[in-house]
Amino acid sequence: MKTAIHTKNDTPELAEGRQALEAALHSRGIEIVDHWNDDAPVDIVISIGGDGTLLSAVHRIGSSGIPVVGINFGHLGFLTTAGRDDIELLADSLLQRRYSIEKRALLQVQTPDATLYALNEVYLHRGELAPLLHTQVQVDDFNVATYAADGLIVATPTGSTAYSLSCGGPILAPGSRSLVITPIAAHTLTLRPLVVSDSSTIRLSHNDDRMVCTLGADSYVTTLSGRWSVEISRADYQISLVRLESQNFYTAIRNKLMWGR
C-alpha cells in the first residue's frame, strides 16, 4: 500500500503527529510517497489536522477517486476518522484493510468567473457595511422565494453538520441524496431551511447593482458585486472518506455532537 500525508499548517504539535504516523506506517511496511501526483499515485491520503485540513486534501485529490482519512488534531473534527491517540490503530487498520469507504457528494458551483467545487457548502454573505441580501432562489427553474437575510447556505449532507447546522438547518444522512438551503439570520421568520433533491439545479441571483457580497465554497472565498447569478448542482464525481471498523455517520454524530449524553 502507498500512502501520502497531507498537512496544511506547520506547528510543533502537527510535526510530532506526523513523525509518529510516519514511524507507525514504516514499521508496518506501508510506503509513504512524499510528492504525490498523477505520476506518483497513492492508495490513500492521510490528513493530519482538523476538518479544514481534510477539506483542503479533498480539493487537492479532486476527481482522482483516492480515498482520504483524517487524524484529528483540531477541535470538533467531524469529518476526521481517528484521534491523535489512534495513530497505531489507524496504521493497523490500513495494513489489514479493516476499514470501509463512504462516498460523499460534492457541489459544483458555476459563478460568473469560475467553476468551483464544495464538499461541505456554498454560502453567500452580505458585506460588513452592506444591507440585507435579497437573494432570489430557483430550484429547477421554479421560483422558490426571495430570501431577505444576512446570507444563504446550500449544504450537502456532509456539510449539514457544519455552517448550516449552526444556522438552524437539519442534519442530512450521507445517503439521503439531498441538499439543504438554509438562510442566515432571515429577516422573515417564516423563511425556513428547505430540503431538496441533490439532482436539482439551484440558481441564486441578485439584481441590485450596488450590492457587494461574499461567496464561499468550502474554504475558497470570492466577492460578487452588482447583478449576478450562481448555479449550483451535484458534481459528476464523489469523494471517498475512510471509516474505521465500527464507525459510521451515526456514531460520529453521537460522539462528536454528544447526542444522548
C-alpha positions in Angstrom: 0.0 0.0 0.0 1.2 3.5 -0.8 0.1 6.4 1.3 0.5 10.2 1.2 0.4 12.5 4.3 -1.3 15.9 3.9 -1.0 18.8 6.3 -1.9 22.4 6.0 -0.2 24.1 9.0 3.3 23.8 10.3 3.1 23.6 14.1 5.2 21.5 16.6 2.1 19.5 17.5 1.4 18.6 13.9 5.1 17.8 13.3 5.1 15.5 16.3 1.9 13.8 15.0 3.4 13.4 11.5 6.6 11.9 12.9 4.5 9.4 15.0 2.4 8.5 11.9 5.4 8.0 9.7 7.0 5.7 12.3 3.8 3.7 12.6 3.5 3.3 8.8 7.2 2.5 8.2 7.1 -0.2 10.9 4.3 -2.0 9.1 5.9 -1.7 5.7 3.5 0.8 4.4 5.1 3.1 1.9 4.9 6.9 2.1 5.0 8.9 -1.1 6.4 12.4 -0.4 5.3 14.2 -3.5 2.2 12.5 -4.8 0.7 13.4 -8.2 -0.6 11.6 -11.3 3.0 10.3 -11.9 3.3 9.1 -8.3 -0.1 7.7 -7.4 -1.1 6.6 -3.9 -3.8 4.3 -2.5 -4.9 6.5 0.5 -4.2 10.1 1.6 -3.9 10.7 5.3 -4.8 14.2 6.5 -3.4 15.4 9.8 -5.2 18.4 11.3 -8.9 19.4 11.6 -11.8 19.4 9.2 -10.3 22.3 7.3 -7.2 20.3 6.6 -9.2 17.4 5.4 -11.2 19.7 3.2 -8.0 21.0 1.6 -6.9 17.4 1.0 -10.3 16.7 -0.7 -9.8 19.7 -3.0 -6.2 18.5 -3.9 -7.5 15.0 -4.6 -10.2 16.3 -6.9 -11.8 13.7 -9.1 -9.0 11.2 -8.8 -11.0 8.9 -6.5 -8.2 8.5 -4.0 -9.8 7.8 -0.5 -8.9 10.2 2.3 -8.7 9.6 6.1 -8.3 12.2 8.7 -6.5 12.3 12.0 -8.0 15.0 14.2 -5.6 17.5 15.7 -8.2 20.2 15.6 -11.4 20.9 17.6 -14.6 19.1 16.6 -13.1 17.1 13.7 -16.5 15.8 12.4 -15.0 14.6 9.1 -11.9 13.0 10.6 -11.9 9.4 11.5 -9.1 8.9 14.0 -8.0 10.9 17.1 -4.4 11.8 17.9 -4.2 8.7 20.1 -5.4 6.4 17.3 -2.4 6.5 15.1 -1.3 2.9 15.8 -4.9 1.7 15.4 -5.1 3.5 12.0 -1.9 2.1 10.8 -3.0 -1.4 11.7 -6.4 -0.9 10.1 -4.8 0.3 6.8 -2.3 -2.7 6.8 -5.1 -5.2 7.4 -7.6 -3.3 5.3 -10.1 -3.1 8.2 -12.0 -0.1 7.1 -14.9 1.0 4.9 -15.3 3.7 2.3 -18.1 6.2 2.4 -19.0 8.0 -0.8 -19.8 11.7 -0.3 -21.4 14.0 -2.9 -19.9 17.4 -3.8 -21.4 20.6 -5.2 -20.4 22.1 -8.5 -20.7 25.9 -8.4 -20.8 28.0 -11.6 -20.0 31.6 -10.8 -19.7 34.4 -13.4 -15.9 33.9 -13.4 -15.1 30.3 -12.4 -16.3 26.8 -11.7 -15.8 25.8 -8.0 -16.4 22.6 -6.0 -17.5 22.2 -2.4 -17.8 19.1 -0.2 -19.5 21.0 2.7 -21.3 24.0 1.5 -21.7 27.1 -0.7 -22.6 30.2 1.1 -23.4 33.9 0.4 -23.0 36.6 3.0 -23.5 40.3 2.9 -20.6 42.6 3.2 -19.7 44.2 6.6 -21.4 47.5 5.8 -24.0 46.2 3.3 -27.7 45.9 3.9 -29.6 42.6 3.8 -29.1 40.4 0.8 -32.3 39.8 -1.2 -31.3 36.6 -2.9 -33.7 35.1 -5.5 -33.8 31.3 -5.3 -34.9 29.0 -8.1 -34.9 25.2 -7.9 -35.1 23.5 -11.3 -36.4 26.8 -12.9 -39.2 27.1 -10.3 -39.2 30.3 -8.3 -38.9 29.4 -4.6 -38.6 32.8 -2.8 -36.5 35.9 -2.4 -34.6 35.4 0.8 -34.1 38.6 2.7 -31.3 37.6 5.1 -27.7 38.2 6.1 -26.9 35.4 3.7 -27.8 31.9 2.4 -26.2 28.4 2.6 -26.6 25.5 0.2 -25.2 22.4 2.0 -24.5 18.8 1.1 -25.3 16.0 3.7 -21.6 16.2 4.6 -21.9 20.0 5.2 -25.3 19.7 7.0 -23.4 19.3 10.3 -21.3 22.4 9.8 -22.3 26.0 9.0 -25.9 25.1 8.0 -26.5 23.3 11.4 -25.3 26.4 13.3 -27.9 28.4 11.4 -30.7 26.1 12.3 -30.6 23.7 9.4 -31.4 19.9 9.7 -28.8 17.1 9.7 -28.9 15.1 6.5 -27.7 11.5 6.4 -24.9 11.0 3.8 -27.0 8.6 1.6 -30.1 10.8 1.6 -29.3 12.3 -1.9 -30.5 15.7 -0.6 -29.3 19.3 -0.3 -30.5 21.9 2.2 -31.0 25.6 1.6 -30.6 27.4 4.9 -31.0 31.2 5.4 -28.5 33.1 7.6 -30.4 35.3 10.0 -33.5 35.6 7.9 -35.5 38.9 8.1 -38.8 37.0 7.9 -39.3 34.2 10.5 -41.4 32.1 8.1 -38.3 31.6 5.8 -37.1 28.2 7.0 -34.5 25.7 5.7 -35.6 23.8 2.7 -34.5 20.3 1.7 -34.4 19.5 -2.0 -33.2 16.6 -4.1 -29.5 16.6 -5.0 -30.5 16.0 -8.6 -31.9 19.6 -8.6 -30.2 22.6 -10.0 -30.3 25.6 -7.7 -29.9 29.1 -9.1 -29.1 32.0 -6.8 -29.3 35.6 -8.2 -29.2 39.2 -7.2 -30.3 42.2 -9.2 -29.0 45.2 -7.1 -26.2 47.0 -8.9 -25.0 48.4 -5.6 -24.7 45.1 -3.6 -21.4 43.5 -2.8 -21.3 40.1 -1.1 -19.0 37.2 -0.3 -19.4 33.8 -1.9 -17.6 30.9 -0.2 -17.2 27.3 -1.5 -15.7 25.4 1.5 -12.5 27.4 2.2 -12.4 29.3 -1.1 -13.8 32.8 -0.8 -14.5 35.3 -3.6 -16.5 38.6 -4.0 -19.7 39.1 -6.1 -20.9 42.6 -6.9 -23.7 44.1 -9.0 -26.1 41.8 -10.8 -25.0 38.2 -10.8 -26.3 34.6 -11.0 -24.8 31.5 -9.5 -25.8 27.9 -10.5 -25.3 25.0 -8.0 -25.7 21.3 -8.8 -24.3 18.0 -7.8 -20.8 17.4 -9.2 -20.2 14.4 -11.5 -17.8 12.8 -9.1 -17.7 11.9 -5.4 -15.2 11.9 -2.6 -14.3 8.7 -0.8 -13.9 9.1 3.0 -12.3 6.2 5.0 -14.1 5.0 8.2 -12.5 2.6 10.6 -14.3 -0.5 11.7 -17.5 0.1 13.9 -17.6 3.7 12.8 -20.3 5.3 10.7 -22.2 8.5 10.4 -24.4 7.8 13.4 -21.5 7.0 15.7 -20.0 10.3 14.5 -23.0 12.4 15.5 -23.3 10.6 18.8 -19.6 11.1 19.7 -18.9 14.5 18.1 -22.2 16.2 18.8 -22.7 14.3 22.1 -26.2 13.1 21.3 -27.7 11.2 24.2 -25.1 12.4 26.7 
